[in-house]
Amino acid sequence: MTYSELKKKLEELRGKKRRLKQVEMQIAEEKASIDGVQAVNYEGVAVQGGTSNPIQQRYIEHMERLCADRNRVMSELFDLEDLLSDHMKDLNAMEQNMLTDRYMNGKSWRKIQEEYGYEEAQPYRIVGGAIKKICRKAKDDSK
């Protein structure tokens, strides 16, 4: 895997984390707005078919789509995290922490600089070096 390929995967990981948060927020908002949708208890009543409520049906289908989207994004996210975690053991603690903060926790470069007390360019160099280390190790493993 080349540096640019790995960098692209890491950015994809950040994007999927953001997408997952958006979908989960949307699901929570939808669940909070279901006051009008109620289940009917048919235990004591013999029912032959019944009438469908198109609003309720559309809501249920919408929630199913959202949940399917969330599950798809989570699966892709887990695959990317597994790929990254396989190579994290090759990094020192600082590199692991910065890589995790940037790409798994979604922190900005500014926030990382403040937390670690580094000058502006240092976190870029540390993370860039970590990505290069992972690429070298992946190349060595593929031989």
TIBALO-497989 format. One record per atom (N, C-alpha, C, O, CB): residue number from 1; residue in one letter; atom name; y, x, z. Coordinates in steps of 0.2 Angstrom, whole numbers, plus 5000, padded with zeros to 4 digits. Atoms other than C-alpha are relative to their C-alpha. Glycine has a CB too. Layout:
REM TIBALO-497989
REC   pos   code   site      Y      X      Z
REC   NUM      A     CA      Y      X      Z
...
***
This chain:
REM TIBALO-497989
REC   pos   code   site      Y      X      Z
REC     1      M      N   4994   5004   5000
REC     1      M     CA   5000   5000   5000
REC     1      M      C   5006   5004   5000
REC     1      M      O   5007   5009   5004
REC     1      M     CB   5000   4995   5006
REC     2      T      N   4994   4996   5001
REC     2      T     CA   5017   5007   4995
REC     2      T      C   5005   4997   5005
REC     2      T      O   5004   4992   5009
REC     2      T     CB   5003   5000   4993
REC     3      Y      N   4994   5002   4995
REC     3      Y     CA   5033   5007   5006
REC     3      Y      C   5003   4993   4998
REC     3      Y      O   5004   4989   5003
REC     3      Y     CB   5005   5006   5000
REC     4      S      N   4996   5006   5002
REC     4      S     CA   5041   4993   4996
REC     4      S      C   4995   4994   5001
REC     4      S      O   4998   4989   5002
REC     4      S     CB   5002   5001   4992
REC     5      E      N   5005   5006   4999
REC     5      E     CA   5025   4982   4996
REC     5      E      C   5000   4998   5008
REC     5      E      O   5000   4992   5009
REC     5      E     CB   4993   5002   4998
REC     6      L      N   5000   5001   4993
REC     6      L     CA   5024   4984   5015
REC     6      L      C   5007   4997   5003
REC     6      L      O   5007   4992   5007
REC     6      L     CB   4998   5006   5004
REC     7      K      N   4993   5003   4998
REC     7      K     CA   5043   4981   5017
REC     7      K      C   5000   4993   4998
REC     7      K      O   5003   4988   5002
REC     7      K     CB   5005   5004   4997
REC     8      K      N   5000   5007   5002
REC     8      K     CA   5041   4965   5007
REC     8      K      C   4996   4996   5004
REC     8      K      O   4998   4990   5006
REC     8      K     CB   4998   5000   4992
REC     9      K      N   5005   5004   4996
REC     9      K     CA   5026   4959   5017
REC     9      K      C   5004   4999   5007
REC     9      K      O   5003   4993   5010
REC     9      K     CB   4994   5004   5001
REC    10      L      N   4996   5001   4994
REC    10      L     CA   5037   4962   5033
REC    10      L      C   5005   4995   5000
REC    10      L      O   5006   4991   5004
REC    10      L     CB   5002   5007   5003
REC    11      E      N   4995   5005   5001
REC    11      E     CA   5051   4952   5026
REC    11      E      C   4997   4993   4999
REC    11      E      O   5000   4988   5002
REC    11      E     CB   5005   5002   4994
REC    12      E      N   5004   5006   5001
REC    12      E     CA   5039   4939   5021
REC    12      E      C   4998   4997   5007
REC    12      E      O   4998   4991   5008
REC    12      E     CB   4994   5001   4996
REC    13      L      N   5002   5002   4994
REC    13      L     CA   5033   4939   5039
REC    13      L      C   5006   4997   5004
REC    13      L      O   5005   4991   5007
REC    13      L     CB   4997   5006   5004
REC    14      R      N   4994   5003   4996
REC    14      R     CA   5051   4936   5046
REC    14      R      C   5002   4993   4997
REC    14      R      O   5003   4988   5001
REC    14      R     CB   5006   5005   4999
REC    15      G      N   4998   5006   5003
REC    15      G     CA   5054   4922   5033
REC    15      G      C   4995   4994   5002
REC    15      G      O   4997   4989   5004
REC    15      G     CB   4999   5001   4993
REC    16      K      N   5005   5005   4998
REC    16      K     CA   5037   4913   5038
REC    16      K      C   5001   4998   5007
REC    16      K      O   5000   4992   5009
REC    16      K     CB   4993   5003   4999
REC    17      K      N   4999   5002   4993
REC    17      K     CA   5042   4914   5056
REC    17      K      C   5006   4995   5001
REC    17      K      O   5006   4990   5004
REC    17      K     CB   5002   5006   5004
REC    18      R      N   4994   5004   5001
REC    18      R     CA   5059   4906   5052
REC    18      R      C   4997   4993   4998
REC    18      R      O   4999   4988   5000
REC    18      R     CB   5005   5002   4996
REC    19      R      N   5002   5006   5002
REC    19      R     CA   5050   4893   5042
REC    19      R      C   4996   4996   5005
REC    19      R      O   4996   4990   5005
REC    19      R     CB   4996   5001   4993
REC    20      L      N   5004   5003   4995
REC    20      L     CA   5038   4889   5055
REC    20      L      C   5004   4997   5006
REC    20      L      O   5002   4991   5008
REC    20      L     CB   4995   5005   5004
REC    21      K      N   4995   5003   4995
REC    21      K     CA   5052   4886   5068
REC    21      K      C   5003   4994   4997
REC    21      K      O   5004   4989   5001
REC    21      K     CB   5005   5005   5002
REC    22      Q      N   4997   5006   5003
REC    22      Q     CA   5060   4874   5056
REC    22      Q      C   4995   4994   4999
REC    22      Q      O   4997   4989   5001
REC    22      Q     CB   5003   5002   4993
REC    23      V      N   5004   5006   5000
REC    23      V     CA   5045   4864   5053
REC    23      V      C   4998   4997   5007
REC    23      V      O   4997   4991   5007
REC    23      V     CB   4993   5003   4996
REC    24      E      N   5001   5003   4993
REC    24      E     CA   5041   4863   5071
REC    24      E      C   5006   4996   5003
REC    24      E      O   5005   4991   5006
REC    24      E     CB   4998   5006   5005
REC    25      M      N   4994   5004   4998
REC    25      M     CA   5059   4857   5075
REC    25      M      C   5000   4994   4996
REC    25      M      O   5001   4988   4999
REC    25      M     CB   5006   5004   4998
REC    26      Q      N   5000   5006   5004
REC    26      Q     CA   5057   4844   5061
REC    26      Q      C   4995   4995   5003
REC    26      Q      O   4996   4989   5003
REC    26      Q     CB   4999   5002   4993
REC    27      I      N   5005   5004   4997
REC    27      I     CA   5041   4838   5068
REC    27      I      C   5002   4997   5007
REC    27      I      O   5001   4991   5008
REC    27      I     CB   4993   5004   5001
REC    28      A      N   4997   5002   4994
REC    28      A     CA   5049   4837   5085
REC    28      A      C   5005   4994   5000
REC    28      A      O   5005   4989   5003
REC    28      A     CB   5002   5006   5005
REC    29      E      N   4994   5005   5002
REC    29      E     CA   5064   4827   5078
REC    29      E      C   4997   4994   4998
REC    29      E      O   4999   4988   5000
REC    29      E     CB   5005   5003   4995
REC    30      E      N   5004   5006   5003
REC    30      E     CA   5052   4815   5069
REC    30      E      C   4997   4997   5006
REC    30      E      O   4997   4990   5006
REC    30      E     CB   4995   5002   4994
REC    31      K      N   5003   5003   4995
REC    31      K     CA   5042   4812   5084
REC    31      K      C   5005   4997   5005
REC    31      K      O   5003   4991   5008
REC    31      K     CB   4996   5005   5004
REC    32      A      N   4995   5003   4995
REC    32      A     CA   5057   4809   5095
REC    32      A      C   5003   4993   4997
REC    32      A      O   5006   4989   5000
REC    32      A     CB   5006   5005   5001
REC    33      S      N   4997   5005   5003
REC    33      S     CA   5063   4796   5082
REC    33      S      C   4995   4994   4998
REC    33      S      O   4997   4990   4994
REC    33      S     CB   5004   5002   4994
REC    34      I      N   5005   5005   5002
REC    34      I     CA   5047   4785   5081
REC    34      I      C   5000   4994   5005
REC    34      I      O   4995   4991   5006
REC    34      I     CB   4994   5003   5000
REC    35      D      N   5000   5006   4996
REC    35      D     CA   5053   4771   5093
REC    35      D      C   4998   4994   4997
REC    35      D      O   4994   4990   5000
REC    35      D     CB   5008   4999   5002
REC    36      G      N   5002   5006   5004
REC    36      G     CA   5050   4758   5080
REC    36      G      C   4992   5000   4998
REC    36      G      O   4990   4994   4996
REC    36      G     CB   5004   4999   4994
REC    37      V      N   5007   4999   5002
REC    37      V     CA   5032   4764   5076
REC    37      V      C   4996   4999   5007
REC    37      V      O   4996   5003   5011
REC    37      V     CB   4998   5006   4997
REC    38      Q      N   5005   5001   4995
REC    38      Q     CA   5019   4756   5088
REC    38      Q      C   4993   4999   4998
REC    38      Q      O   4993   4996   4993
REC    38      Q     CB   5003   4994   5005
REC    39      A      N   5007   5002   5002
REC    39      A     CA   5001   4755   5088
REC    39      A      C   4998   4993   5003
REC    39      A      O   5001   4990   5008
REC    39      A     CB   4995   5005   5004
REC    40      V      N   5002   5007   4998
REC    40      V     CA   4993   4738   5089
REC    40      V      C   4993   5000   5003
REC    40      V      O   4988   5003   5000
REC    40      V     CB   5000   4995   4994
REC    41      N      N   5006   5000   4997
REC    41      N     CA   4978   4735   5100
REC    41      N      C   4996   4994   4998
REC    41      N      O   4998   4988   4999
REC    41      N     CB   5000   5000   5008
REC    42      Y      N   5004   5005   5003
REC    42      Y     CA   4965   4725   5091
REC    42      Y      C   4993   4999   5003
REC    42      Y      O   4989   4996   5001
REC    42      Y     CB   4998   5002   4993
REC    43      E      N   5006   5001   4996
REC    43      E     CA   4951   4726   5104
REC    43      E      C   4998   4993   5001
REC    43      E      O   4992   4992   5000
REC    43      E     CB   5001   5003   5007
REC    44      G      N   5002   5007   4998
REC    44      G     CA   4951   4708   5109
REC    44      G      C   5000   4995   4994
REC    44      G      O   4998   4989   4994
REC    44      G     CB   5004   4997   5005
REC    45      V      N   4999   5004   5006
REC    45      V     CA   4955   4701   5091
REC    45      V      C   4996   5002   4995
REC    45      V      O   4996   5008   4993
REC    45      V     CB   5007   5000   4999
REC    46      A      N   5004   4998   5007
REC    46      A     CA   4943   4700   5076
REC    46      A      C   5005   5001   4995
REC    46      A      O   5009   4996   4994
REC    46      A     CB   4995   4995   4999
REC    47      V      N   4995   4999   5005
REC    47      V     CA   4953   4707   5062
REC    47      V      C   4996   5001   4993
REC    47      V      O   4991   5005   4993
REC    47      V     CB   5004   5006   5001
REC    48      Q      N   5003   4999   5007
REC    48      Q     CA   4949   4706   5043
REC    48      Q      C   5005   5003   4996
REC    48      Q      O   5009   4999   4993
REC    48      Q     CB   4997   4993   4998
REC    49      G      N   4995   4996   5004
REC    49      G     CA   4959   4719   5035
REC    49      G      C   5007   5001   5003
REC    49      G      O   5008   5006   5006
REC    49      G     CB   5001   4996   4993
REC    50      G      N   4993   5000   4997
REC    50      G     CA   4977   4715   5040
REC    50      G      C   5005   5002   4995
REC    50      G      O   5003   5004   4989
REC    50      G     CB   5000   5005   5006
REC    51      T      N   4995   4998   5005
REC    51      T     CA   4993   4719   5032
REC    51      T      C   5003   5007   5002
REC    51      T      O   5003   5009   5008
REC    51      T     CB   5006   4995   5000
REC    52      S      N   4997   4994   4999
REC    52      S     CA   5000   4736   5030
REC    52      S      C   5007   5000   5001
REC    52      S      O   5011   4996   4998
REC    52      S     CB   4998   5005   4995
REC    53      N      N   4993   4999   4999
REC    53      N     CA   5017   4741   5036
REC    53      N      C   5002   5006   4996
REC    53      N      O   5001   5012   4998
REC    53      N     CB   5002   5000   5007
REC    54      P      N   4999   4994   5004
REC    54      P     CA   5024   4752   5022
REC    54      P      C   5005   5005   5004
REC    54      P      O   5004   5011   5002
REC    54      P     CB   5004   4998   4994
REC    55      I      N   4996   4995   4996
REC    55      I     CA   5037   4760   5034
REC    55      I      C   4996   5004   5004
REC    55      I      O   4997   5010   5004
REC    55      I     CB   5006   4996   5004
REC    56      Q      N   5004   4996   4996
REC    56      Q     CA   5024   4765   5046
REC    56      Q      C   4995   5004   4996
REC    56      Q      O   4994   5010   4998
REC    56      Q     CB   4996   4995   5005
REC    57      Q      N   5005   4996   5004
REC    57      Q     CA   5012   4771   5033
REC    57      Q      C   5004   5006   4997
REC    57      Q      O   5001   5011   4997
REC    57      Q     CB   4998   4995   4994
REC    58      R      N   4996   4994   5002
REC    58      R     CA   5026   4782   5025
REC    58      R      C   5001   5005   5005
REC    58      R      O   5001   5011   5004
REC    58      R     CB   5007   4997   4997
REC    59      Y      N   4999   4995   4994
REC    59      Y     CA   5030   4789   5042
REC    59      Y      C   4994   5004   5001
REC    59      Y      O   4994   5010   5002
REC    59      Y     CB   5002   4996   5006
REC    60      I      N   5006   4997   4999
REC    60      I     CA   5012   4793   5045
REC    60      I      C   4998   5005   4995
REC    60      I      O   4997   5011   4996
REC    60      I     CB   4994   4995   5001
REC    61      E      N   5001   4995   5005
REC    61      E     CA   5010   4801   5028
REC    61      E      C   5005   5006   5000
REC    61      E      O   5003   5012   4999
REC    61      E     CB   5001   4997   4993
REC    62      H      N   4995   4995   4999
REC    62      H     CA   5026   4811   5031
REC    62      H      C   4998   5005   5005
REC    62      H      O   4999   5011   5005
REC    62      H     CB   5007   4997   5001
REC    63      M      N   5002   4996   4994
REC    63      M     CA   5020   4817   5048
REC    63      M      C   4994   5005   4998
REC    63      M      O   4993   5010   5000
REC    63      M     CB   4999   4996   5006
REC    64      E      N   5006   4996   5002
REC    64      E     CA   5003   4822   5040
REC    64      E      C   5002   5006   4995
REC    64      E      O   5000   5011   4996
REC    64      E     CB   4996   4996   4996
REC    65      R      N   4997   4995   5005
REC    65      R     CA   5013   4832   5026
REC    65      R      C   5003   5006   5004
REC    65      R      O   5002   5012   5003
REC    65      R     CB   5005   4997   4995
REC    66      L      N   4997   4995   4996
REC    66      L     CA   5023   4841   5039
REC    66      L      C   4995   5004   5004
REC    66      L      O   4996   5010   5005
REC    66      L     CB   5005   4997   5005
REC    67      C      N   5005   4997   4996
REC    67      C     CA   5008   4845   5050
REC    67      C      C   4996   5005   4995
REC    67      C      O   4994   5010   4997
REC    67      C     CB   4995   4995   5003
REC    68      A      N   5003   4995   5005
REC    68      A     CA   4999   4852   5034
REC    68      A      C   5004   5006   4999
REC    68      A      O   5001   5011   4998
REC    68      A     CB   4998   4996   4994
REC    69      D      N   4995   4995   5002
REC    69      D     CA   5014   4862   5030
REC    69      D      C   5000   5005   5006
REC    69      D      O   5000   5011   5005
REC    69      D     CB   5007   4998   4998
REC    70      R      N   5000   4996   4994
REC    70      R     CA   5015   4869   5048
REC    70      R      C   4993   5004   5000
REC    70      R      O   4993   5010   5001
REC    70      R     CB   5001   4996   5006
REC    71      N      N   5007   4997   5000
REC    71      N     CA   4996   4873   5047
REC    71      N      C   4999   5006   4995
REC    71      N      O   4997   5011   4996
REC    71      N     CB   4994   4995   5000
REC    72      R      N   5000   4995   5006
REC    72      R     CA   4998   4882   5030
REC    72      R      C   5004   5006   5002
REC    72      R      O   5002   5012   5001
REC    72      R     CB   5002   4997   4994
REC    73      V      N   4995   4995   4999
REC    73      V     CA   5013   4892   5036
REC    73      V      C   4997   5005   5006
REC    73      V      O   4997   5011   5006
REC    73      V     CB   5007   4998   5002
REC    74      M      N   5003   4996   4995
REC    74      M     CA   5004   4897   5052
REC    74      M      C   4994   5004   4998
REC    74      M      O   4993   5010   5000
REC    74      M     CB   4997   4995   5006
REC    75      S      N   5006   4996   5003
REC    75      S     CA   4988   4903   5043
REC    75      S      C   5003   5006   4996
REC    75      S      O   5000   5011   4997
REC    75      S     CB   4996   4995   4995
REC    76      E      N   4997   4994   5003
REC    76      E     CA   4999   4914   5032
REC    76      E      C   5003   5005   5004
REC    76      E      O   5002   5011   5004
REC    76      E     CB   5005   4997   4994
REC    77      L      N   4997   4996   4995
REC    77      L     CA   5008   4920   5047
REC    77      L      C   4995   5004   5003
REC    77      L      O   4996   5010   5005
REC    77      L     CB   5004   4996   5004
REC    78      F      N   5006   4996   4996
REC    78      F     CA   4992   4925   5056
REC    78      F      C   4997   5005   4996
REC    78      F      O   4996   5011   4998
REC    78      F     CB   4995   4995   5002
REC    79      D      N   5003   4995   5004
REC    79      D     CA   4986   4934   5041
REC    79      D      C   5004   5006   4999
REC    79      D      O   5002   5012   5000
REC    79      D     CB   4999   4997   4993
REC    80      L      N   4995   4995   5000
REC    80      L     CA   5002   4944   5040
REC    80      L      C   5000   5004   5006
REC    80      L      O   5000   5010   5006
REC    80      L     CB   5007   4998   4998
REC    81      E      N   5000   4997   4994
REC    81      E     CA   5002   4948   5058
REC    81      E      C   4993   5004   5001
REC    81      E      O   4994   5009   5004
REC    81      E     CB   5001   4995   5006
REC    82      D      N   5006   4996   4999
REC    82      D     CA   4984   4953   5058
REC    82      D      C   5000   5007   4996
REC    82      D      O   4998   5012   4998
REC    82      D     CB   4994   4996   4997
REC    83      L      N   4999   4994   5005
REC    83      L     CA   4988   4965   5043
REC    83      L      C   5004   5005   5004
REC    83      L      O   5002   5011   5004
REC    83      L     CB   5003   4998   4994
REC    84      L      N   4995   4995   4997
REC    84      L     CA   5002   4973   5053
REC    84      L      C   4997   5003   5007
REC    84      L      O   4997   5008   5008
REC    84      L     CB   5006   4996   5002
REC    85      S      N   5002   4997   4994
REC    85      S     CA   4993   4974   5070
REC    85      S      C   4994   5005   4999
REC    85      S      O   4993   5009   5003
REC    85      S     CB   4997   4994   5004
REC    86      D      N   5006   4995   5001
REC    86      D     CA   4978   4983   5062
REC    86      D      C   5003   5007   5000
REC    86      D      O   5000   5012   5001
REC    86      D     CB   4997   4999   4993
REC    87      H      N   4997   4993   5001
REC    87      H     CA   4990   4998   5059
REC    87      H      C   5005   5002   5006
REC    87      H      O   5008   5007   5006
REC    87      H     CB   5004   5000   4993
REC    88      M      N   4996   4999   4994
REC    88      M     CA   5001   4996   5075
REC    88      M      C   4998   5006   5004
REC    88      M      O   5002   5009   5007
REC    88      M     CB   5002   4994   5004
REC    89      K      N   5002   4995   4995
REC    89      K     CA   4990   5008   5085
REC    89      K      C   5002   5007   4997
REC    89      K      O   5001   5011   5001
REC    89      K     CB   4992   4999   5000
REC    90      D      N   4998   4994   5003
REC    90      D     CA   4995   5022   5073
REC    90      D      C   5007   5002   5002
REC    90      D      O   5009   5008   5001
REC    90      D     CB   4999   5000   4993
REC    91      L      N   4993   4999   4999
REC    91      L     CA   5013   5021   5079
REC    91      L      C   5001   5001   5008
REC    91      L      O   4997   5000   5012
REC    91      L     CB   5005   4994   4998
REC    92      N      N   4998   4999   4993
REC    92      N     CA   5022   5027   5095
REC    92      N      C   5003   4993   5003
REC    92      N      O   5004   4989   5000
REC    92      N     CB   5004   5006   5001
REC    93      A      N   4998   5006   4997
REC    93      A     CA   5028   5014   5108
REC    93      A      C   5007   4998   4998
REC    93      A      O   5008   4992   4997
REC    93      A     CB   5000   5001   5008
REC    94      M      N   4993   5002   5002
REC    94      M     CA   5046   5015   5102
REC    94      M      C   5000   4996   4993
REC    94      M      O   5003   4991   4992
REC    94      M     CB   5005   5006   5000
REC    95      E      N   5001   5002   5007
REC    95      E     CA   5041   5012   5084
REC    95      E      C   4997   4993   5000
REC    95      E      O   4999   4988   4997
REC    95      E     CB   4996   5004   4996
REC    96      Q      N   5004   5006   4999
REC    96      Q     CA   5029   4998   5089
REC    96      Q      C   5005   4994   5002
REC    96      Q      O   5006   4989   5000
REC    96      Q     CB   4994   5000   5005
REC    97      N      N   4995   5005   4998
REC    97      N     CA   5043   4989   5099
REC    97      N      C   5005   4998   4995
REC    97      N      O   5007   4992   4995
REC    97      N     CB   5003   5003   5007
REC    98      M      N   4995   5002   5005
REC    98      M     CA   5056   4990   5086
REC    98      M      C   4998   4996   4994
REC    98      M      O   5001   4992   4992
REC    98      M     CB   5004   5007   4998
REC    99      L      N   5003   5003   5006
REC    99      L     CA   5045   4985   5072
REC    99      L      C   4998   4992   5002
REC    99      L      O   4999   4988   4999
REC    99      L     CB   4993   5003   4998
REC   100      T      N   5002   5007   4997
REC   100      T     CA   5039   4970   5083
REC   100      T      C   5006   4996   5001
REC   100      T      O   5007   4990   4999
REC   100      T     CB   4996   5001   5007
REC   101      D      N   4993   5004   4999
REC   101      D     CA   5057   4965   5088
REC   101      D      C   5003   4998   4993
REC   101      D      O   5005   4993   4993
REC   101      D     CB   5005   5005   5004
REC   102      R      N   4997   5001   5006
REC   102      R     CA   5063   4966   5070
REC   102      R      C   4996   4995   4996
REC   102      R      O   4999   4990   4994
REC   102      R     CB   5001   5006   4996
REC   103      Y      N   5004   5004   5005
REC   103      Y     CA   5049   4958   5060
REC   103      Y      C   4996   4994   5004
REC   103      Y      O   4994   4989   5000
REC   103      Y     CB   4995   5004   4996
REC   104      M      N   5004   5005   4997
REC   104      M     CA   5039   4948   5073
REC   104      M      C   5004   4995   5004
REC   104      M      O   5003   4989   5005
REC   104      M     CB   4994   5003   5004
REC   105      N      N   4995   5004   4996
REC   105      N     CA   5053   4942   5085
REC   105      N      C   5006   4998   4996
REC   105      N      O   5010   4994   4999
REC   105      N     CB   5001   5004   5006
REC   106      G      N   4994   5002   5004
REC   106      G     CA   5066   4941   5071
REC   106      G      C   5007   5002   5003
REC   106      G      O   5012   4999   5001
REC   106      G     CB   5000   4993   5000
REC   107      K      N   4993   4997   4998
REC   107      K     CA   5080   4951   5080
REC   107      K      C   5004   5003   4995
REC   107      K      O   5001   5006   4990
REC   107      K     CB   4998   5005   5006
REC   108      S      N   4996   4997   5004
REC   108      S     CA   5094   4957   5071
REC   108      S      C   5001   5008   5001
REC   108      S      O   4999   5010   5007
REC   108      S     CB   5008   4997   5000
REC   109      W      N   4999   4992   4999
REC   109      W     CA   5098   4976   5068
REC   109      W      C   5005   5001   5006
REC   109      W      O   5004   5005   5010
REC   109      W     CB   5002   5003   4994
REC   110      R      N   4995   4999   4995
REC   110      R     CA   5113   4974   5079
REC   110      R      C   4997   4999   5007
REC   110      R      O   4999   5003   5012
REC   110      R     CB   5006   4995   4999
REC   111      K      N   5003   5002   4994
REC   111      K     CA   5103   4966   5093
REC   111      K      C   4996   5006   5003
REC   111      K      O   4996   5008   5008
REC   111      K     CB   4997   4993   5000
REC   112      I      N   5005   4994   4999
REC   112      I     CA   5090   4980   5092
REC   112      I      C   5004   5006   5002
REC   112      I      O   5002   5010   5007
REC   112      I     CB   4996   5002   4994
REC   113      Q      N   4996   4995   4998
REC   113      Q     CA   5104   4993   5093
REC   113      Q      C   5003   5000   5007
REC   113      Q      O   5003   5004   5010
REC   113      Q     CB   5006   5001   4995
REC   114      E      N   4997   5001   4993
REC   114      E     CA   5112   4986   5108
REC   114      E      C   4994   5000   5005
REC   114      E      O   4995   5003   5011
REC   114      E     CB   5003   4993   5001
REC   115      E      N   5005   5000   4995
REC   115      E     CA   5095   4983   5117
REC   115      E      C   4997   5007   5002
REC   115      E      O   4996   5009   5007
REC   115      E     CB   4994   4996   4998
REC   116      Y      N   5003   4993   4999
REC   116      Y     CA   5089   5001   5114
REC   116      Y      C   5005   5005   5001
REC   116      Y      O   5004   5011   5003
REC   116      Y     CB   4996   5002   4994
REC   117      G      N   4995   4996   4998
REC   117      G     CA   5106   5009   5116
REC   117      G      C   5001   5006   4994
REC   117      G      O   5003   5011   4996
REC   117      G     CB   4999   5004   5006
REC   118      Y      N   4999   4995   5005
REC   118      Y     CA   5106   5018   5099
REC   118      Y      C   5006   4999   4996
REC   118      Y      O   5009   4993   4996
REC   118      Y     CB   4993   4999   4995
REC   119      E      N   4995   5000   5005
REC   119      E     CA   5119   5022   5086
REC   119      E      C   4998   4995   4994
REC   119      E      O   4992   4993   4994
REC   119      E     CB   5002   5007   4998
REC   120      E      N   5001   5005   5005
REC   120      E     CA   5120   5011   5071
REC   120      E      C   4994   5001   4995
REC   120      E      O   4990   4997   4994
REC   120      E     CB   5006   4999   4995
REC   121      A      N   5005   4998   5005
REC   121      A     CA   5108   5020   5059
REC   121      A      C   4993   5002   5003
REC   121      A      O   4988   5001   4999
REC   121      A     CB   5002   5006   4996
REC   122      Q      N   5006   4997   4997
REC   122      Q     CA   5095   5026   5071
REC   122      Q      C   4994   4994   5000
REC   122      Q      O   4989   4996   4998
REC   122      Q     CB   5001   5001   5008
REC   123      P      N   5005   5005   5001
REC   123      P     CA   5085   5009   5072
REC   123      P      C   4997   5000   4993
REC   123      P      O   4991   4999   4992
REC   123      P     CB   5002   4994   5003
REC   124      Y      N   5002   5000   5007
REC   124      Y     CA   5084   5009   5053
REC   124      Y      C   4995   5006   4999
REC   124      Y      O   4990   5005   4996
REC   124      Y     CB   5006   5000   4995
REC   125      R      N   5004   4994   5001
REC   125      R     CA   5077   5027   5053
REC   125      R      C   4993   4999   5004
REC   125      R      O   4988   5001   5001
REC   125      R     CB   5004   5006   5002
REC   126      I      N   5007   5001   4996
REC   126      I     CA   5064   5023   5067
REC   126      I      C   4996   4995   4996
REC   126      I      O   4990   4997   4995
REC   126      I     CB   5002   4998   5007
REC   127      V      N   5004   5005   5003
REC   127      V     CA   5058   5007   5058
REC   127      V      C   4998   5003   4993
REC   127      V      O   4992   5002   4992
REC   127      V     CB   5004   4994   5000
REC   128      G      N   5002   4998   5007
REC   128      G     CA   5058   5015   5041
REC   128      G      C   4995   5006   5001
REC   128      G      O   4990   5006   4997
REC   128      G     CB   5006   5004   4997
REC   129      G      N   5005   4995   4999
REC   129      G     CA   5048   5030   5048
REC   129      G      C   4993   4997   5002
REC   129      G      O   4988   4999   5000
REC   129      G     CB   5002   5005   5005
REC   130      A      N   5006   5003   4998
REC   130      A     CA   5036   5018   5056
REC   130      A      C   4996   4997   4994
REC   130      A      O   4990   4997   4993
REC   130      A     CB   5001   4995   5005
REC   131      I      N   5003   5003   5006
REC   131      I     CA   5033   5009   5039
REC   131      I      C   4997   5005   4996
REC   131      I      O   4992   5004   4993
REC   131      I     CB   5006   4996   4996
REC   132      K      N   5002   4995   5004
REC   132      K     CA   5031   5025   5030
REC   132      K      C   4993   5003   5003
REC   132      K      O   4988   5005   5000
REC   132      K     CB   5005   5006   5000
REC   133      K      N   5006   4998   4996
REC   133      K     CA   5018   5030   5044
REC   133      K      C   4994   4996   4998
REC   133      K      O   4988   4998   4997
REC   133      K     CB   5001   5001   5007
REC   134      I      N   5006   5005   5001
REC   134      I     CA   5008   5014   5041
REC   134      I      C   4998   5001   4993
REC   134      I      O   4992   5000   4992
REC   134      I     CB   5003   4993   5001
REC   135      C      N   5001   4999   5007
REC   135      C     CA   5009   5017   5022
REC   135      C      C   4995   5006   4999
REC   135      C      O   4990   5005   4996
REC   135      C     CB   5006   5000   4996
REC   136      R      N   5004   4994   5000
REC   136      R     CA   5002   5034   5024
REC   136      R      C   4993   4999   5002
REC   136      R      O   4988   5001   4999
REC   136      R     CB   5003   5006   5003
REC   137      K      N   5007   5001   4997
REC   137      K     CA   4988   5029   5035
REC   137      K      C   4996   4995   4996
REC   137      K      O   4990   4996   4995
REC   137      K     CB   5001   4997   5007
REC   138      A      N   5004   5005   5004
REC   138      A     CA   4983   5014   5024
REC   138      A      C   4998   5004   4994
REC   138      A      O   4992   5002   4991
REC   138      A     CB   5005   4994   4998
REC   139      K      N   5003   4997   5006
REC   139      K     CA   4982   5026   5009
REC   139      K      C   4994   5005   5002
REC   139      K      O   4990   5005   4998
REC   139      K     CB   5006   5005   4997
REC   140      D      N   5006   4996   4998
REC   140      D     CA   4971   5038   5019
REC   140      D      C   4994   4996   5001
REC   140      D      O   4989   4998   5000
REC   140      D     CB   5002   5004   5006
REC   141      D      N   5006   5004   4999
REC   141      D     CA   4960   5024   5024
REC   141      D      C   4997   4997   4994
REC   141      D      O   4991   4996   4994
REC   141      D     CB   5002   4994   5005
REC   142      S      N   5003   5003   5007
REC   142      S     CA   4958   5018   5006
REC   142      S      C   4996   5005   4996
REC   142      S      O   4993   5003   4992
REC   142      S     CB   5006   4997   4996
REC   143      K      N   5003   4995   5004
REC   143      K     CA   4952   5035   5000
REC   143      K      C   4992   5000   5002
REC   143      K      O   4989   5004   5000
REC   143      K     CB   5003   5007   5002
***
